[in-house]
Amino acid sequence: MLSKKIRTILVFGCIAAIFAAVGYWNISPERFLDQPAAKIQENDIDWYATNTHTLQYLPDGKVQYEMTSDKVDHVKASDITLVTKPDLNMFRGTEFPWHVQSERAEVNPGGTEVELIDSVRIARTDEKNRTTIITSTRMTVFPQQEYAQTEQPVRIDGAGGVSTGVGMKAYLKESRIHLLSKVRGQYEAR
């Protein structure tokens, strides 16, 4: 009987010791689960630059474009580059560049698409000293194709008048612009 009593005390003693150990080390089932990896926040910036100046050349040595900006931020998670006050001259190897400006821009990972945001202005003066100015609130530019488009309202000042519309496709290389809807024009008679 004594041995049964000792066994019972030992069993209860072991159980009490286990409970004491669990309480002492504060072991909980969550501690045994895999901890999730640290998450990259959607807007974490992994590098930035201020007062930037970029020059890109064509294979023949002529200037393709020249760009300045107040600030450039690179978003790590999406590989998108955010540009503050971009100011771009797209020379395309010619003497008469398209001058592109906006308040902000977002450049996709490959640099093939640039979303211009707020106070978008694209201007060009040609060899005959004629100026064309295109303004909108938002526009997407595809630099390699020298093409721009928007679904927003657009205003075009040039050729002795003003044209407005909603939506635009601009083929910058050929200086050809198509307004897509609600087109209106006002021109000076000569």
Rosetta constraint file for C-alpha pairs under 8 A:
AtomPair CA 1 CA 5 HARMONIC 6.26 0.50
AtomPair CA 2 CA 6 HARMONIC 6.15 0.50
AtomPair CA 3 CA 7 HARMONIC 6.05 0.50
AtomPair CA 4 CA 8 HARMONIC 6.19 0.50
AtomPair CA 5 CA 9 HARMONIC 6.20 0.50
AtomPair CA 6 CA 10 HARMONIC 6.03 0.50
AtomPair CA 7 CA 11 HARMONIC 6.09 0.50
AtomPair CA 8 CA 12 HARMONIC 6.11 0.50
AtomPair CA 9 CA 13 HARMONIC 5.77 0.50
AtomPair CA 10 CA 14 HARMONIC 6.03 0.50
AtomPair CA 11 CA 15 HARMONIC 6.26 0.50
AtomPair CA 12 CA 16 HARMONIC 6.05 0.50
AtomPair CA 13 CA 17 HARMONIC 6.06 0.50
AtomPair CA 14 CA 18 HARMONIC 6.17 0.50
AtomPair CA 15 CA 19 HARMONIC 6.29 0.50
AtomPair CA 16 CA 20 HARMONIC 6.06 0.50
AtomPair CA 17 CA 21 HARMONIC 6.08 0.50
AtomPair CA 18 CA 22 HARMONIC 6.15 0.50
AtomPair CA 19 CA 23 HARMONIC 6.13 0.50
AtomPair CA 20 CA 24 HARMONIC 5.93 0.50
AtomPair CA 21 CA 25 HARMONIC 6.11 0.50
AtomPair CA 22 CA 26 HARMONIC 5.62 0.50
AtomPair CA 22 CA 27 HARMONIC 5.38 0.50
AtomPair CA 22 CA 28 HARMONIC 7.98 0.50
AtomPair CA 23 CA 27 HARMONIC 6.95 0.50
AtomPair CA 27 CA 31 HARMONIC 6.79 0.50
AtomPair CA 28 CA 32 HARMONIC 7.55 0.50
AtomPair CA 29 CA 33 HARMONIC 7.08 0.50
AtomPair CA 40 CA 44 HARMONIC 6.82 0.50
AtomPair CA 40 CA 77 HARMONIC 6.58 0.50
AtomPair CA 41 CA 77 HARMONIC 7.22 0.50
AtomPair CA 42 CA 75 HARMONIC 7.74 0.50
AtomPair CA 42 CA 76 HARMONIC 7.91 0.50
AtomPair CA 42 CA 77 HARMONIC 5.75 0.50
AtomPair CA 42 CA 78 HARMONIC 7.43 0.50
AtomPair CA 43 CA 75 HARMONIC 5.92 0.50
AtomPair CA 43 CA 76 HARMONIC 7.50 0.50
AtomPair CA 43 CA 77 HARMONIC 7.18 0.50
AtomPair CA 44 CA 75 HARMONIC 5.76 0.50
AtomPair CA 44 CA 76 HARMONIC 5.99 0.50
AtomPair CA 44 CA 77 HARMONIC 7.07 0.50
AtomPair CA 45 CA 73 HARMONIC 6.35 0.50
AtomPair CA 45 CA 74 HARMONIC 5.49 0.50
AtomPair CA 45 CA 75 HARMONIC 4.64 0.50
AtomPair CA 45 CA 76 HARMONIC 5.76 0.50
AtomPair CA 46 CA 73 HARMONIC 7.91 0.50
AtomPair CA 46 CA 74 HARMONIC 6.06 0.50
AtomPair CA 46 CA 75 HARMONIC 6.29 0.50
AtomPair CA 46 CA 76 HARMONIC 5.43 0.50
AtomPair CA 47 CA 73 HARMONIC 6.16 0.50
AtomPair CA 47 CA 74 HARMONIC 5.52 0.50
AtomPair CA 47 CA 75 HARMONIC 7.83 0.50
AtomPair CA 48 CA 71 HARMONIC 7.24 0.50
AtomPair CA 48 CA 72 HARMONIC 5.38 0.50
AtomPair CA 48 CA 73 HARMONIC 4.34 0.50
AtomPair CA 48 CA 74 HARMONIC 6.08 0.50
AtomPair CA 49 CA 71 HARMONIC 5.70 0.50
AtomPair CA 49 CA 72 HARMONIC 5.18 0.50
AtomPair CA 49 CA 73 HARMONIC 6.71 0.50
AtomPair CA 50 CA 69 HARMONIC 7.46 0.50
AtomPair CA 50 CA 70 HARMONIC 5.61 0.50
AtomPair CA 50 CA 71 HARMONIC 4.25 0.50
AtomPair CA 50 CA 72 HARMONIC 6.30 0.50
AtomPair CA 51 CA 68 HARMONIC 7.03 0.50
AtomPair CA 51 CA 69 HARMONIC 5.70 0.50
AtomPair CA 51 CA 70 HARMONIC 4.62 0.50
AtomPair CA 51 CA 71 HARMONIC 5.86 0.50
AtomPair CA 52 CA 67 HARMONIC 7.86 0.50
AtomPair CA 52 CA 68 HARMONIC 5.31 0.50
AtomPair CA 52 CA 69 HARMONIC 5.30 0.50
AtomPair CA 52 CA 70 HARMONIC 6.54 0.50
AtomPair CA 52 CA 71 HARMONIC 6.73 0.50
AtomPair CA 52 CA 72 HARMONIC 7.47 0.50
AtomPair CA 53 CA 66 HARMONIC 7.42 0.50
AtomPair CA 53 CA 67 HARMONIC 5.71 0.50
AtomPair CA 53 CA 68 HARMONIC 4.42 0.50
AtomPair CA 53 CA 69 HARMONIC 6.88 0.50
AtomPair CA 54 CA 66 HARMONIC 5.66 0.50
AtomPair CA 54 CA 67 HARMONIC 5.09 0.50
AtomPair CA 54 CA 68 HARMONIC 6.33 0.50
AtomPair CA 55 CA 63 HARMONIC 7.33 0.50
AtomPair CA 55 CA 64 HARMONIC 7.81 0.50
AtomPair CA 55 CA 65 HARMONIC 6.03 0.50
AtomPair CA 55 CA 66 HARMONIC 4.54 0.50
AtomPair CA 55 CA 67 HARMONIC 6.55 0.50
AtomPair CA 56 CA 63 HARMONIC 6.13 0.50
AtomPair CA 56 CA 64 HARMONIC 5.47 0.50
AtomPair CA 56 CA 65 HARMONIC 5.36 0.50
AtomPair CA 56 CA 66 HARMONIC 6.41 0.50
AtomPair CA 57 CA 61 HARMONIC 5.70 0.50
AtomPair CA 57 CA 62 HARMONIC 5.65 0.50
AtomPair CA 57 CA 63 HARMONIC 4.45 0.50
AtomPair CA 57 CA 64 HARMONIC 4.95 0.50
AtomPair CA 57 CA 65 HARMONIC 7.06 0.50
AtomPair CA 58 CA 62 HARMONIC 5.40 0.50
AtomPair CA 58 CA 63 HARMONIC 6.00 0.50
AtomPair CA 58 CA 64 HARMONIC 5.43 0.50
AtomPair CA 58 CA 92 HARMONIC 7.91 0.50
AtomPair CA 58 CA 93 HARMONIC 7.17 0.50
AtomPair CA 62 CA 92 HARMONIC 7.95 0.50
AtomPair CA 62 CA 93 HARMONIC 5.08 0.50
AtomPair CA 63 CA 91 HARMONIC 6.16 0.50
AtomPair CA 63 CA 92 HARMONIC 6.74 0.50
AtomPair CA 63 CA 93 HARMONIC 5.51 0.50
AtomPair CA 64 CA 90 HARMONIC 6.15 0.50
AtomPair CA 64 CA 91 HARMONIC 5.16 0.50
AtomPair CA 64 CA 92 HARMONIC 4.52 0.50
AtomPair CA 64 CA 93 HARMONIC 5.59 0.50
AtomPair CA 65 CA 88 HARMONIC 6.92 0.50
AtomPair CA 65 CA 89 HARMONIC 5.46 0.50
AtomPair CA 65 CA 90 HARMONIC 4.41 0.50
AtomPair CA 65 CA 91 HARMONIC 5.33 0.50
AtomPair CA 65 CA 92 HARMONIC 6.74 0.50
AtomPair CA 66 CA 88 HARMONIC 5.75 0.50
AtomPair CA 66 CA 89 HARMONIC 5.25 0.50
AtomPair CA 66 CA 90 HARMONIC 6.74 0.50
AtomPair CA 66 CA 91 HARMONIC 7.83 0.50
AtomPair CA 67 CA 86 HARMONIC 6.95 0.50
AtomPair CA 67 CA 87 HARMONIC 5.54 0.50
AtomPair CA 67 CA 88 HARMONIC 4.28 0.50
AtomPair CA 67 CA 89 HARMONIC 6.34 0.50
AtomPair CA 68 CA 86 HARMONIC 6.02 0.50
AtomPair CA 68 CA 87 HARMONIC 5.29 0.50
AtomPair CA 68 CA 88 HARMONIC 6.56 0.50
AtomPair CA 69 CA 83 HARMONIC 6.78 0.50
AtomPair CA 69 CA 84 HARMONIC 6.05 0.50
AtomPair CA 69 CA 85 HARMONIC 5.28 0.50
AtomPair CA 69 CA 86 HARMONIC 4.54 0.50
AtomPair CA 69 CA 87 HARMONIC 6.09 0.50
AtomPair CA 70 CA 83 HARMONIC 7.69 0.50
AtomPair CA 70 CA 84 HARMONIC 5.55 0.50
AtomPair CA 70 CA 85 HARMONIC 5.71 0.50
AtomPair CA 70 CA 86 HARMONIC 7.25 0.50
AtomPair CA 71 CA 83 HARMONIC 5.89 0.50
AtomPair CA 71 CA 84 HARMONIC 5.11 0.50
AtomPair CA 71 CA 85 HARMONIC 7.46 0.50
AtomPair CA 72 CA 81 HARMONIC 6.76 0.50
AtomPair CA 72 CA 82 HARMONIC 5.66 0.50
AtomPair CA 72 CA 83 HARMONIC 4.58 0.50
AtomPair CA 72 CA 84 HARMONIC 6.37 0.50
AtomPair CA 73 CA 81 HARMONIC 5.67 0.50
AtomPair CA 73 CA 82 HARMONIC 5.04 0.50
AtomPair CA 73 CA 83 HARMONIC 6.51 0.50
AtomPair CA 74 CA 79 HARMONIC 6.56 0.50
AtomPair CA 74 CA 80 HARMONIC 6.00 0.50
AtomPair CA 74 CA 81 HARMONIC 4.44 0.50
AtomPair CA 74 CA 82 HARMONIC 6.23 0.50
AtomPair CA 75 CA 79 HARMONIC 5.39 0.50
AtomPair CA 75 CA 80 HARMONIC 5.41 0.50
AtomPair CA 75 CA 81 HARMONIC 6.16 0.50
AtomPair CA 75 CA 82 HARMONIC 7.55 0.50
AtomPair CA 76 CA 80 HARMONIC 7.54 0.50
AtomPair CA 78 CA 109 HARMONIC 7.83 0.50
AtomPair CA 79 CA 108 HARMONIC 7.21 0.50
AtomPair CA 79 CA 109 HARMONIC 5.24 0.50
AtomPair CA 80 CA 106 HARMONIC 6.61 0.50
AtomPair CA 80 CA 107 HARMONIC 5.73 0.50
AtomPair CA 80 CA 108 HARMONIC 5.08 0.50
AtomPair CA 80 CA 109 HARMONIC 5.39 0.50
AtomPair CA 81 CA 106 HARMONIC 5.70 0.50
AtomPair CA 81 CA 107 HARMONIC 5.02 0.50
AtomPair CA 81 CA 108 HARMONIC 6.70 0.50
AtomPair CA 81 CA 109 HARMONIC 7.33 0.50
AtomPair CA 82 CA 104 HARMONIC 7.34 0.50
AtomPair CA 82 CA 105 HARMONIC 5.86 0.50
AtomPair CA 82 CA 106 HARMONIC 4.73 0.50
AtomPair CA 82 CA 107 HARMONIC 6.47 0.50
AtomPair CA 83 CA 104 HARMONIC 5.59 0.50
AtomPair CA 83 CA 105 HARMONIC 4.98 0.50
AtomPair CA 83 CA 106 HARMONIC 6.24 0.50
AtomPair CA 83 CA 107 HARMONIC 7.72 0.50
AtomPair CA 84 CA 103 HARMONIC 6.18 0.50
AtomPair CA 84 CA 104 HARMONIC 4.68 0.50
AtomPair CA 84 CA 105 HARMONIC 6.62 0.50
AtomPair CA 85 CA 101 HARMONIC 7.15 0.50
AtomPair CA 85 CA 102 HARMONIC 5.88 0.50
AtomPair CA 85 CA 103 HARMONIC 4.62 0.50
AtomPair CA 85 CA 104 HARMONIC 5.41 0.50
AtomPair CA 85 CA 105 HARMONIC 7.72 0.50
AtomPair CA 86 CA 100 HARMONIC 7.83 0.50
AtomPair CA 86 CA 101 HARMONIC 5.72 0.50
AtomPair CA 86 CA 102 HARMONIC 6.01 0.50
AtomPair CA 86 CA 103 HARMONIC 6.88 0.50
AtomPair CA 86 CA 104 HARMONIC 6.54 0.50
AtomPair CA 86 CA 105 HARMONIC 6.87 0.50
AtomPair CA 87 CA 99 HARMONIC 7.36 0.50
AtomPair CA 87 CA 100 HARMONIC 5.90 0.50
AtomPair CA 87 CA 101 HARMONIC 4.73 0.50
AtomPair CA 87 CA 102 HARMONIC 7.22 0.50
AtomPair CA 88 CA 99 HARMONIC 5.74 0.50
AtomPair CA 88 CA 100 HARMONIC 4.96 0.50
AtomPair CA 88 CA 101 HARMONIC 6.36 0.50
AtomPair CA 89 CA 97 HARMONIC 5.67 0.50
AtomPair CA 89 CA 98 HARMONIC 5.64 0.50
AtomPair CA 89 CA 99 HARMONIC 4.54 0.50
AtomPair CA 89 CA 100 HARMONIC 6.24 0.50
AtomPair CA 90 CA 97 HARMONIC 5.05 0.50
AtomPair CA 90 CA 98 HARMONIC 5.08 0.50
AtomPair CA 90 CA 99 HARMONIC 6.44 0.50
AtomPair CA 90 CA 100 HARMONIC 7.65 0.50
AtomPair CA 91 CA 95 HARMONIC 6.60 0.50
AtomPair CA 91 CA 96 HARMONIC 6.40 0.50
AtomPair CA 91 CA 97 HARMONIC 4.14 0.50
AtomPair CA 91 CA 98 HARMONIC 6.63 0.50
AtomPair CA 92 CA 97 HARMONIC 7.11 0.50
AtomPair CA 92 CA 173 HARMONIC 8.00 0.50
AtomPair CA 96 CA 124 HARMONIC 7.00 0.50
AtomPair CA 96 CA 125 HARMONIC 6.54 0.50
AtomPair CA 96 CA 126 HARMONIC 5.93 0.50
AtomPair CA 96 CA 127 HARMONIC 7.09 0.50
AtomPair CA 97 CA 124 HARMONIC 6.30 0.50
AtomPair CA 97 CA 125 HARMONIC 7.80 0.50
AtomPair CA 98 CA 122 HARMONIC 6.56 0.50
AtomPair CA 98 CA 123 HARMONIC 5.66 0.50
AtomPair CA 98 CA 124 HARMONIC 4.84 0.50
AtomPair CA 98 CA 125 HARMONIC 7.98 0.50
AtomPair CA 98 CA 172 HARMONIC 7.74 0.50
AtomPair CA 99 CA 121 HARMONIC 7.88 0.50
AtomPair CA 99 CA 122 HARMONIC 5.49 0.50
AtomPair CA 99 CA 123 HARMONIC 5.08 0.50
AtomPair CA 99 CA 124 HARMONIC 6.15 0.50
AtomPair CA 100 CA 120 HARMONIC 7.55 0.50
AtomPair CA 100 CA 121 HARMONIC 5.84 0.50
AtomPair CA 100 CA 122 HARMONIC 4.46 0.50
AtomPair CA 100 CA 123 HARMONIC 6.63 0.50
AtomPair CA 101 CA 119 HARMONIC 7.77 0.50
AtomPair CA 101 CA 120 HARMONIC 5.79 0.50
AtomPair CA 101 CA 121 HARMONIC 5.20 0.50
AtomPair CA 101 CA 122 HARMONIC 6.42 0.50
AtomPair CA 102 CA 116 HARMONIC 6.04 0.50
AtomPair CA 102 CA 117 HARMONIC 6.16 0.50
AtomPair CA 102 CA 118 HARMONIC 5.91 0.50
AtomPair CA 102 CA 119 HARMONIC 5.19 0.50
AtomPair CA 102 CA 120 HARMONIC 4.36 0.50
AtomPair CA 102 CA 121 HARMONIC 6.29 0.50
AtomPair CA 103 CA 116 HARMONIC 7.76 0.50
AtomPair CA 103 CA 117 HARMONIC 6.25 0.50
AtomPair CA 103 CA 118 HARMONIC 5.39 0.50
AtomPair CA 103 CA 119 HARMONIC 6.00 0.50
AtomPair CA 103 CA 120 HARMONIC 7.21 0.50
AtomPair CA 104 CA 116 HARMONIC 6.13 0.50
AtomPair CA 104 CA 117 HARMONIC 5.13 0.50
AtomPair CA 104 CA 118 HARMONIC 6.62 0.50
AtomPair CA 105 CA 114 HARMONIC 6.56 0.50
AtomPair CA 105 CA 115 HARMONIC 5.36 0.50
AtomPair CA 105 CA 116 HARMONIC 4.47 0.50
AtomPair CA 105 CA 117 HARMONIC 5.60 0.50
AtomPair CA 106 CA 114 HARMONIC 5.71 0.50
AtomPair CA 106 CA 115 HARMONIC 5.09 0.50
AtomPair CA 106 CA 116 HARMONIC 6.75 0.50
AtomPair CA 107 CA 111 HARMONIC 5.69 0.50
AtomPair CA 107 CA 112 HARMONIC 7.72 0.50
AtomPair CA 107 CA 113 HARMONIC 6.00 0.50
AtomPair CA 107 CA 114 HARMONIC 4.55 0.50
AtomPair CA 107 CA 115 HARMONIC 6.43 0.50
AtomPair CA 108 CA 112 HARMONIC 6.63 0.50
AtomPair CA 108 CA 113 HARMONIC 5.62 0.50
AtomPair CA 108 CA 114 HARMONIC 6.52 0.50
AtomPair CA 112 CA 142 HARMONIC 5.72 0.50
AtomPair CA 112 CA 143 HARMONIC 6.33 0.50
AtomPair CA 112 CA 144 HARMONIC 6.60 0.50
AtomPair CA 113 CA 140 HARMONIC 6.85 0.50
AtomPair CA 113 CA 141 HARMONIC 5.87 0.50
AtomPair CA 113 CA 142 HARMONIC 4.81 0.50
AtomPair CA 113 CA 143 HARMONIC 6.94 0.50
AtomPair CA 114 CA 140 HARMONIC 5.63 0.50
AtomPair CA 114 CA 141 HARMONIC 5.11 0.50
AtomPair CA 114 CA 142 HARMONIC 6.41 0.50
AtomPair CA 114 CA 143 HARMONIC 7.72 0.50
AtomPair CA 115 CA 138 HARMONIC 7.29 0.50
AtomPair CA 115 CA 139 HARMONIC 5.91 0.50
AtomPair CA 115 CA 140 HARMONIC 4.46 0.50
AtomPair CA 115 CA 141 HARMONIC 6.39 0.50
AtomPair CA 116 CA 120 HARMONIC 6.39 0.50
AtomPair CA 116 CA 138 HARMONIC 5.54 0.50
AtomPair CA 116 CA 139 HARMONIC 5.12 0.50
AtomPair CA 116 CA 140 HARMONIC 5.99 0.50
AtomPair CA 116 CA 141 HARMONIC 7.44 0.50
AtomPair CA 117 CA 137 HARMONIC 6.25 0.50
AtomPair CA 117 CA 138 HARMONIC 4.69 0.50
AtomPair CA 117 CA 139 HARMONIC 6.79 0.50
AtomPair CA 118 CA 136 HARMONIC 7.64 0.50
AtomPair CA 118 CA 137 HARMONIC 4.69 0.50
AtomPair CA 118 CA 138 HARMONIC 5.84 0.50
AtomPair CA 119 CA 135 HARMONIC 7.20 0.50
AtomPair CA 119 CA 136 HARMONIC 6.44 0.50
AtomPair CA 119 CA 137 HARMONIC 5.31 0.50
AtomPair CA 119 CA 138 HARMONIC 7.54 0.50
AtomPair CA 120 CA 135 HARMONIC 5.51 0.50
AtomPair CA 120 CA 136 HARMONIC 5.22 0.50
AtomPair CA 120 CA 137 HARMONIC 5.57 0.50
AtomPair CA 120 CA 138 HARMONIC 6.18 0.50
AtomPair CA 120 CA 139 HARMONIC 7.06 0.50
AtomPair CA 121 CA 133 HARMONIC 6.90 0.50
AtomPair CA 121 CA 134 HARMONIC 5.69 0.50
AtomPair CA 121 CA 135 HARMONIC 4.59 0.50
AtomPair CA 121 CA 136 HARMONIC 6.80 0.50
AtomPair CA 122 CA 133 HARMONIC 5.72 0.50
AtomPair CA 122 CA 134 HARMONIC 5.04 0.50
AtomPair CA 122 CA 135 HARMONIC 6.47 0.50
AtomPair CA 123 CA 131 HARMONIC 7.07 0.50
AtomPair CA 123 CA 132 HARMONIC 5.52 0.50
AtomPair CA 123 CA 133 HARMONIC 4.27 0.50
AtomPair CA 123 CA 134 HARMONIC 6.19 0.50
AtomPair CA 124 CA 131 HARMONIC 5.57 0.50
AtomPair CA 124 CA 132 HARMONIC 5.38 0.50
AtomPair CA 124 CA 133 HARMONIC 6.66 0.50
AtomPair CA 125 CA 129 HARMONIC 5.58 0.50
AtomPair CA 125 CA 130 HARMONIC 5.29 0.50
AtomPair CA 125 CA 131 HARMONIC 4.21 0.50
AtomPair CA 125 CA 132 HARMONIC 6.43 0.50
AtomPair CA 126 CA 130 HARMONIC 5.47 0.50
AtomPair CA 126 CA 131 HARMONIC 6.60 0.50
AtomPair CA 130 CA 158 HARMONIC 7.32 0.50
AtomPair CA 130 CA 159 HARMONIC 7.05 0.50
AtomPair CA 131 CA 157 HARMONIC 7.98 0.50
AtomPair CA 131 CA 158 HARMONIC 5.83 0.50
AtomPair CA 131 CA 159 HARMONIC 7.57 0.50
AtomPair CA 132 CA 156 HARMONIC 6.94 0.50
AtomPair CA 132 CA 157 HARMONIC 5.70 0.50
AtomPair CA 132 CA 158 HARMONIC 4.46 0.50
AtomPair CA 132 CA 159 HARMONIC 7.20 0.50
AtomPair CA 133 CA 155 HARMONIC 7.99 0.50
AtomPair CA 133 CA 156 HARMONIC 5.62 0.50
AtomPair CA 133 CA 157 HARMONIC 5.11 0.50
AtomPair CA 133 CA 158 HARMONIC 6.47 0.50
AtomPair CA 134 CA 154 HARMONIC 6.96 0.50
AtomPair CA 134 CA 155 HARMONIC 5.69 0.50
AtomPair CA 134 CA 156 HARMONIC 4.54 0.50
AtomPair CA 134 CA 157 HARMONIC 6.54 0.50
AtomPair CA 135 CA 154 HARMONIC 5.79 0.50
AtomPair CA 135 CA 155 HARMONIC 5.27 0.50
AtomPair CA 135 CA 156 HARMONIC 6.60 0.50
AtomPair CA 136 CA 152 HARMONIC 6.72 0.50
AtomPair CA 136 CA 153 HARMONIC 6.12 0.50
AtomPair CA 136 CA 154 HARMONIC 4.88 0.50
AtomPair CA 136 CA 155 HARMONIC 6.63 0.50
AtomPair CA 137 CA 152 HARMONIC 6.80 0.50
AtomPair CA 137 CA 153 HARMONIC 7.53 0.50
AtomPair CA 138 CA 150 HARMONIC 6.65 0.50
AtomPair CA 138 CA 152 HARMONIC 6.54 0.50
AtomPair CA 139 CA 148 HARMONIC 6.84 0.50
AtomPair CA 139 CA 149 HARMONIC 5.80 0.50
AtomPair CA 139 CA 150 HARMONIC 4.77 0.50
AtomPair CA 139 CA 151 HARMONIC 7.85 0.50
AtomPair CA 139 CA 152 HARMONIC 7.70 0.50
AtomPair CA 140 CA 148 HARMONIC 5.57 0.50
AtomPair CA 140 CA 149 HARMONIC 5.37 0.50
AtomPair CA 140 CA 150 HARMONIC 6.20 0.50
AtomPair CA 141 CA 146 HARMONIC 7.49 0.50
AtomPair CA 141 CA 147 HARMONIC 5.91 0.50
AtomPair CA 141 CA 148 HARMONIC 4.26 0.50
AtomPair CA 141 CA 149 HARMONIC 6.56 0.50
AtomPair CA 142 CA 146 HARMONIC 5.93 0.50
AtomPair CA 142 CA 147 HARMONIC 5.26 0.50
AtomPair CA 142 CA 148 HARMONIC 6.09 0.50
AtomPair CA 143 CA 147 HARMONIC 6.60 0.50
AtomPair CA 146 CA 171 HARMONIC 6.38 0.50
AtomPair CA 146 CA 172 HARMONIC 5.31 0.50
AtomPair CA 146 CA 173 HARMONIC 5.81 0.50
AtomPair CA 147 CA 169 HARMONIC 7.46 0.50
AtomPair CA 147 CA 170 HARMONIC 5.67 0.50
AtomPair CA 147 CA 171 HARMONIC 4.79 0.50
AtomPair CA 147 CA 172 HARMONIC 5.63 0.50
AtomPair CA 147 CA 173 HARMONIC 7.66 0.50
AtomPair CA 148 CA 168 HARMONIC 7.91 0.50
AtomPair CA 148 CA 169 HARMONIC 5.97 0.50
AtomPair CA 148 CA 170 HARMONIC 5.03 0.50
AtomPair CA 148 CA 171 HARMONIC 6.71 0.50
AtomPair CA 148 CA 172 HARMONIC 7.37 0.50
AtomPair CA 149 CA 167 HARMONIC 7.34 0.50
AtomPair CA 149 CA 168 HARMONIC 5.33 0.50
AtomPair CA 149 CA 169 HARMONIC 4.54 0.50
AtomPair CA 149 CA 170 HARMONIC 6.11 0.50
AtomPair CA 150 CA 167 HARMONIC 5.18 0.50
AtomPair CA 150 CA 168 HARMONIC 5.30 0.50
AtomPair CA 150 CA 169 HARMONIC 6.88 0.50
AtomPair CA 151 CA 166 HARMONIC 6.25 0.50
AtomPair CA 151 CA 167 HARMONIC 3.91 0.50
AtomPair CA 151 CA 168 HARMONIC 6.51 0.50
AtomPair CA 152 CA 166 HARMONIC 5.54 0.50
AtomPair CA 152 CA 167 HARMONIC 5.29 0.50
AtomPair CA 152 CA 168 HARMONIC 7.91 0.50
AtomPair CA 153 CA 164 HARMONIC 7.32 0.50
AtomPair CA 153 CA 165 HARMONIC 5.68 0.50
AtomPair CA 153 CA 166 HARMONIC 4.13 0.50
AtomPair CA 153 CA 167 HARMONIC 6.03 0.50
AtomPair CA 154 CA 164 HARMONIC 5.58 0.50
AtomPair CA 154 CA 165 HARMONIC 5.41 0.50
AtomPair CA 154 CA 166 HARMONIC 5.87 0.50
AtomPair CA 154 CA 167 HARMONIC 6.70 0.50
AtomPair CA 154 CA 168 HARMONIC 7.10 0.50
AtomPair CA 154 CA 179 HARMONIC 7.96 0.50
AtomPair CA 155 CA 162 HARMONIC 7.10 0.50
AtomPair CA 155 CA 163 HARMONIC 5.84 0.50
AtomPair CA 155 CA 164 HARMONIC 4.49 0.50
AtomPair CA 155 CA 165 HARMONIC 6.77 0.50
AtomPair CA 156 CA 162 HARMONIC 5.65 0.50
AtomPair CA 156 CA 163 HARMONIC 5.09 0.50
AtomPair CA 156 CA 164 HARMONIC 6.24 0.50
AtomPair CA 157 CA 161 HARMONIC 6.07 0.50
AtomPair CA 157 CA 162 HARMONIC 4.63 0.50
AtomPair CA 157 CA 163 HARMONIC 6.60 0.50
AtomPair CA 158 CA 162 HARMONIC 6.35 0.50
AtomPair CA 160 CA 187 HARMONIC 5.82 0.50
AtomPair CA 160 CA 188 HARMONIC 5.78 0.50
AtomPair CA 161 CA 185 HARMONIC 7.21 0.50
AtomPair CA 161 CA 186 HARMONIC 5.46 0.50
AtomPair CA 161 CA 187 HARMONIC 3.97 0.50
AtomPair CA 161 CA 188 HARMONIC 6.00 0.50
AtomPair CA 162 CA 185 HARMONIC 5.66 0.50
AtomPair CA 162 CA 186 HARMONIC 5.24 0.50
AtomPair CA 162 CA 187 HARMONIC 6.35 0.50
AtomPair CA 163 CA 183 HARMONIC 7.05 0.50
AtomPair CA 163 CA 184 HARMONIC 5.62 0.50
AtomPair CA 163 CA 185 HARMONIC 4.26 0.50
AtomPair CA 163 CA 186 HARMONIC 6.41 0.50
AtomPair CA 164 CA 179 HARMONIC 7.76 0.50
AtomPair CA 164 CA 182 HARMONIC 7.72 0.50
AtomPair CA 164 CA 183 HARMONIC 5.61 0.50
AtomPair CA 164 CA 184 HARMONIC 5.27 0.50
AtomPair CA 164 CA 185 HARMONIC 6.38 0.50
AtomPair CA 165 CA 179 HARMONIC 5.75 0.50
AtomPair CA 165 CA 180 HARMONIC 6.83 0.50
AtomPair CA 165 CA 181 HARMONIC 5.71 0.50
AtomPair CA 165 CA 182 HARMONIC 5.00 0.50
AtomPair CA 165 CA 183 HARMONIC 4.22 0.50
AtomPair CA 165 CA 184 HARMONIC 6.32 0.50
AtomPair CA 166 CA 179 HARMONIC 6.73 0.50
AtomPair CA 166 CA 180 HARMONIC 6.14 0.50
AtomPair CA 166 CA 181 HARMONIC 5.18 0.50
AtomPair CA 166 CA 182 HARMONIC 5.86 0.50
AtomPair CA 166 CA 183 HARMONIC 7.07 0.50
AtomPair CA 167 CA 179 HARMONIC 5.84 0.50
AtomPair CA 167 CA 180 HARMONIC 4.99 0.50
AtomPair CA 167 CA 181 HARMONIC 6.41 0.50
AtomPair CA 168 CA 177 HARMONIC 7.08 0.50
AtomPair CA 168 CA 178 HARMONIC 5.54 0.50
AtomPair CA 168 CA 179 HARMONIC 4.46 0.50
AtomPair CA 168 CA 180 HARMONIC 5.51 0.50
AtomPair CA 169 CA 177 HARMONIC 5.89 0.50
AtomPair CA 169 CA 178 HARMONIC 5.16 0.50
AtomPair CA 169 CA 179 HARMONIC 6.60 0.50
AtomPair CA 169 CA 180 HARMONIC 7.59 0.50
AtomPair CA 170 CA 175 HARMONIC 7.40 0.50
AtomPair CA 170 CA 176 HARMONIC 5.92 0.50
AtomPair CA 170 CA 177 HARMONIC 4.31 0.50
AtomPair CA 170 CA 178 HARMONIC 6.23 0.50
AtomPair CA 171 CA 175 HARMONIC 5.89 0.50
AtomPair CA 171 CA 176 HARMONIC 5.12 0.50
AtomPair CA 171 CA 177 HARMONIC 6.14 0.50
AtomPair CA 172 CA 176 HARMONIC 6.44 0.50
AtomPair CA 172 CA 177 HARMONIC 7.83 0.50
AtomPair CA 179 CA 183 HARMONIC 6.52 0.50
